């Protein structure tokens, strides 16, 4: 047998075959993704997906606003996940810093789609089994090349953008190591524009306290006040109300939501739009394209 090193044309052909093989595998995976439909259920307002991590079937939430992937300590131990030697430090919306060690994940299969080369933070998530159980949370970092399209009415997830979206809104994608977060412009009832996180982990529209305190946003009806302590020991005050007027995504007046339920709280962002806003549409987060697509429910 002639070694590649002693026969350059064989080495060149072998190299070309490797490139073609890699390209074909990538193309197959991309085409499989475009035709893959995954049914999901809900934990409250949260999308919960059946996934396979390595060879282990389990359930993960999809949360566009979490930033970094997260797995439970139980799943990390069960799979023998190896630490990367790094940790991730992020900030909750209320401002406090949260740090967690990172582990390297085996391939994650969602229908025909396989996410590779992913890392996750290890954090306590609650029960893994039962009606509301889940073993991990997927952020958007694994979907750099694939749009993620959620149809709330059909309860299906696909990996393509709708052909005839009702609206297309630019996304500002903010990356921090293994974390990916999408932001969009939101127009308030007085016509001013703010920047909000597109966060399917949140149900209700959340706005920073300053917009209510300064009179930028007005409410209709009663304002209910809730004081409490979150799971990190942070004290918070939340004010629940309904907006007087409507909000819409910047450049997309057809997305107007009148009298939307809203929570006012001191947070690090201008605000968040959650599933009460998004689930009026078939919504698609396209990280690679830097856009949020909103289409009629059940449409292609």
C-alpha positions as CSV (number, residue, x, y, z in Angstrom):
1,X,0.0,0.0,0.0
2,X,1.3,3.5,-0.9
3,X,1.2,5.9,2.0
4,X,-0.4,9.3,1.4
5,X,2.8,11.1,2.3
6,X,4.7,9.4,-0.4
7,X,2.0,9.9,-3.1
8,X,0.7,13.5,-3.2
9,X,-2.2,12.9,-5.6
10,X,-3.6,10.1,-3.4
11,X,-3.3,12.5,-0.4
12,X,-5.1,15.2,-2.4
13,X,-7.9,12.9,-3.4
14,X,-8.3,11.6,0.1
15,X,-8.4,15.2,1.4
16,X,-11.1,16.1,-1.2
17,X,-13.1,13.0,-0.3
18,X,-13.0,14.1,3.4
19,X,-14.2,17.6,2.4
20,X,-17.0,16.2,0.2
21,X,-18.0,13.7,2.9
22,X,-18.2,16.5,5.5
23,X,-20.2,18.7,3.1
24,X,-22.7,16.0,2.3
25,X,-23.1,15.2,6.0
26,X,-23.7,18.9,6.7
27,X,-26.2,19.2,3.8
28,X,-28.1,16.1,4.9
29,X,-28.3,17.4,8.5
30,X,-29.6,20.7,7.2
31,X,-32.2,19.2,4.9
32,X,-33.3,16.8,7.7
33,X,-33.7,19.9,10.0
34,X,-35.9,21.7,7.4
35,X,-38.3,18.7,7.3
36,X,-38.3,17.8,10.9
37,X,-41.4,18.6,13.0
38,X,-41.3,18.1,16.8
39,X,-44.3,18.1,19.0
40,X,-44.0,19.7,22.3
41,X,-46.0,20.1,25.5
42,X,-46.0,22.8,28.1
43,X,-44.9,23.4,31.7
44,X,-47.1,26.4,32.4
45,X,-46.2,28.8,29.6
46,X,-42.9,27.1,28.8
47,X,-42.2,24.9,25.8
48,X,-41.0,21.4,26.8
49,X,-39.4,19.2,24.1
50,X,-38.5,15.5,24.0
51,X,-34.8,15.3,23.4
52,X,-32.1,12.6,23.5
53,X,-28.8,13.6,25.1
54,X,-26.2,11.0,23.9
55,X,-28.4,7.9,24.1
56,X,-30.6,9.1,27.0
57,X,-34.1,10.3,26.3
58,X,-35.3,13.2,28.5
59,X,-37.2,16.4,28.5
60,X,-35.8,19.9,28.1
61,X,-37.4,23.3,28.1
62,X,-36.8,25.8,25.3
63,X,-36.0,29.3,26.7
64,X,-34.9,32.0,24.3
65,X,-33.9,34.3,27.1
66,X,-31.9,32.0,29.3
67,X,-28.6,32.7,27.5
68,X,-26.7,29.5,28.3
69,X,-27.8,25.9,28.2
70,X,-28.5,24.4,31.6
71,X,-28.6,20.8,32.8
72,X,-29.6,19.3,36.2
73,X,-27.0,17.8,38.5
74,X,-28.8,14.5,38.3
75,X,-28.5,14.4,34.5
76,X,-24.9,15.5,34.6
77,X,-24.1,12.7,37.0
78,X,-26.2,10.1,35.1
79,X,-24.4,10.9,31.8
80,X,-20.9,11.3,33.5
81,X,-20.6,14.7,31.9
82,X,-17.1,16.1,32.1
83,X,-16.3,19.6,33.3
84,X,-14.7,21.9,30.7
85,X,-12.7,23.6,33.5
86,X,-14.5,26.8,32.8
87,X,-17.5,28.5,34.6
88,X,-20.0,31.0,33.3
89,X,-21.1,34.1,35.2
90,X,-24.3,35.7,34.1
91,X,-26.8,38.2,35.6
92,X,-30.4,37.5,36.3
93,X,-32.9,40.1,35.0
94,X,-33.1,41.5,38.5
95,X,-29.3,42.1,38.5
96,X,-27.7,39.6,40.8
97,X,-24.7,37.6,39.5
98,X,-25.1,33.8,39.1
99,X,-22.1,31.6,38.5
100,X,-22.1,27.9,37.4
101,X,-19.5,25.4,36.3
102,X,-19.7,24.3,32.6
103,X,-19.8,20.7,31.3
104,X,-19.5,19.4,27.8
105,X,-22.6,17.8,26.4
106,X,-22.8,14.8,24.0
107,X,-24.9,15.3,20.9
108,X,-28.5,16.4,21.6
109,X,-31.1,15.1,19.2
110,X,-34.4,17.0,18.7
111,X,-36.4,15.1,16.1
112,X,-34.0,14.8,13.1
113,X,-31.8,17.7,14.3
114,X,-28.6,17.0,16.1
115,X,-26.9,19.8,18.2
116,X,-23.2,19.2,18.6
117,X,-20.3,20.7,20.5
118,X,-22.6,22.2,23.2
119,X,-21.7,23.1,26.7
120,X,-24.1,23.7,29.6
121,X,-24.1,25.2,33.1
122,X,-25.1,22.7,35.9
123,X,-27.8,24.1,38.1
124,X,-30.6,22.7,40.3
125,X,-33.9,22.7,38.3
126,X,-36.4,20.8,40.4
127,X,-38.0,17.5,39.6
128,X,-37.0,15.7,36.4
129,X,-40.0,13.3,36.4
130,X,-43.7,13.9,36.7
131,X,-46.1,16.2,34.9
132,X,-43.9,19.3,35.3
133,X,-40.5,17.6,35.3
134,X,-37.5,18.5,33.0
135,X,-33.8,17.7,33.1
136,X,-32.4,20.7,31.2
137,X,-33.0,24.0,29.4
138,X,-31.9,24.8,25.9
139,X,-31.0,28.4,25.0
140,X,-30.3,29.7,21.5
141,X,-26.5,29.0,21.3
142,X,-27.1,25.6,19.6
143,X,-29.3,27.2,17.0
144,X,-26.8,29.5,15.4
145,X,-27.5,28.1,11.9
146,X,-31.1,27.0,12.2
147,X,-34.2,29.1,12.8
148,X,-36.4,27.9,15.6
149,X,-40.1,28.2,14.7
150,X,-42.8,27.6,17.4
151,X,-46.5,27.1,16.5
152,X,-48.3,27.6,19.8
153,X,-51.7,26.4,18.4
154,X,-50.4,23.2,16.8
155,X,-47.8,22.8,19.6
156,X,-45.1,22.0,17.1
157,X,-41.6,23.2,16.6
158,X,-39.8,23.3,13.2
159,X,-36.4,24.5,12.1
160,X,-37.3,26.9,9.4
161,X,-38.8,30.3,9.0
162,X,-42.3,30.8,7.6
163,X,-42.5,31.5,3.9
164,X,-45.1,34.3,4.4
165,X,-44.4,35.9,7.8
166,X,-46.9,38.5,9.1
167,X,-44.0,40.6,10.2
168,X,-40.2,40.5,10.2
169,X,-38.4,42.3,12.9
170,X,-34.6,42.8,13.3
171,X,-33.0,41.1,16.2
172,X,-29.9,42.3,18.0
173,X,-28.2,39.1,19.1
174,X,-25.9,39.5,22.1
175,X,-23.3,36.8,22.7
176,X,-21.2,36.3,25.8
177,X,-19.1,33.1,25.6
178,X,-21.6,30.2,25.7
179,X,-24.6,32.6,26.1
180,X,-26.8,33.9,23.3
181,X,-29.7,36.4,23.9
182,X,-32.0,38.1,21.3
183,X,-33.3,41.7,21.7
184,X,-35.8,43.7,19.6
185,X,-37.2,47.2,19.6
186,X,-40.6,47.7,21.2
187,X,-42.7,50.8,20.8
188,X,-44.6,52.0,23.9
189,X,-48.0,53.7,23.9
190,X,-46.5,57.1,24.0
191,X,-44.5,56.4,20.8
192,X,-41.1,56.0,22.4
193,X,-39.0,53.0,21.5
194,X,-37.1,50.7,24.0
195,X,-35.1,47.5,23.6
196,X,-36.5,44.4,25.1
197,X,-35.3,40.8,25.3
198,X,-37.3,38.2,23.4
199,X,-37.7,35.8,26.2
200,X,-39.9,32.7,25.9
201,X,-39.0,31.9,29.5
202,X,-41.2,34.7,30.6
203,X,-45.0,34.6,30.3
204,X,-46.0,38.2,30.7
205,X,-44.6,41.5,29.3
206,X,-42.1,42.9,31.9
207,X,-41.0,46.5,31.9
208,X,-38.5,48.2,34.1
209,X,-39.9,50.2,37.0
210,X,-38.7,53.5,35.6
211,X,-41.3,53.6,32.8
212,X,-44.1,53.6,35.3
213,X,-42.5,55.8,37.9
214,X,-41.7,58.5,35.2
215,X,-45.1,58.4,33.7
216,X,-43.8,57.1,30.4
217,X,-46.3,54.2,30.6
218,X,-49.8,54.5,32.1
219,X,-51.9,51.7,33.4
220,X,-55.6,51.1,33.4
221,X,-57.4,49.7,36.4
222,X,-55.9,48.4,39.7
223,X,-52.2,48.0,40.2
224,X,-51.4,45.0,42.4
225,X,-48.2,45.0,44.4
226,X,-46.3,41.9,45.3
227,X,-43.2,41.9,47.6
228,X,-41.2,38.7,47.9
229,X,-37.9,36.9,47.8
230,X,-36.7,34.9,44.9
231,X,-34.8,31.6,45.0
232,X,-31.4,33.4,45.3
233,X,-32.5,35.3,48.3
234,X,-33.0,38.6,46.4
235,X,-35.8,40.9,47.5
236,X,-38.1,42.1,44.8
237,X,-41.2,44.3,44.3
238,X,-43.5,43.5,41.4
239,X,-46.4,45.6,40.3
240,X,-49.0,43.9,38.2
241,X,-51.3,45.9,35.9
242,X,-52.7,46.3,32.4
243,X,-51.3,48.8,30.0
244,X,-53.4,51.8,29.0
245,X,-52.8,51.7,25.2
246,X,-50.9,49.3,23.1
247,X,-47.3,48.2,22.4
248,X,-45.9,46.8,19.2
249,X,-42.6,45.7,17.8
250,X,-40.6,48.4,16.1
251,X,-41.5,48.6,12.4
252,X,-44.3,46.1,12.8
253,X,-47.5,47.9,13.8
254,X,-49.5,44.8,13.0
255,X,-48.0,43.2,16.1
256,X,-49.9,45.7,18.4
257,X,-51.0,44.3,21.7
258,X,-53.6,46.5,23.4
259,X,-54.2,46.5,27.1
260,X,-51.5,43.9,27.6
261,X,-51.0,42.5,31.1
262,X,-47.6,43.8,32.4
263,X,-45.3,43.5,35.3
264,X,-43.2,46.4,36.5
265,X,-40.0,45.5,38.3
266,X,-36.5,46.8,38.7
267,X,-34.5,44.9,36.1
268,X,-31.3,45.3,34.1
269,X,-33.0,45.6,30.7
270,X,-35.7,48.0,29.5
271,X,-38.0,45.0,29.4
272,X,-38.9,41.5,28.2
273,X,-41.6,40.2,25.9
274,X,-42.8,36.8,26.8
275,X,-45.2,34.1,25.5
276,X,-48.3,36.2,26.1
277,X,-47.0,38.5,23.3
278,X,-45.3,35.9,21.1
279,X,-48.0,33.2,21.2
280,X,-50.4,35.3,19.3
281,X,-48.4,34.2,16.3
282,X,-46.3,31.4,14.9
283,X,-43.0,32.9,16.0
284,X,-39.5,32.2,14.7
285,X,-36.2,33.2,16.2
286,X,-33.6,33.3,13.4
287,X,-30.2,33.9,15.1
288,X,-28.2,33.6,11.9
289,X,-30.5,35.9,10.0
290,X,-30.7,38.4,12.9
291,X,-34.5,38.5,12.7
292,X,-37.8,37.6,14.5
293,X,-40.5,36.3,12.2
294,X,-44.1,36.4,13.2
295,X,-46.7,34.5,11.1
296,X,-50.3,33.4,11.3
297,X,-50.9,30.4,13.5
298,X,-50.8,27.1,11.7
299,X,-49.3,28.7,8.5
300,X,-46.4,27.5,6.5
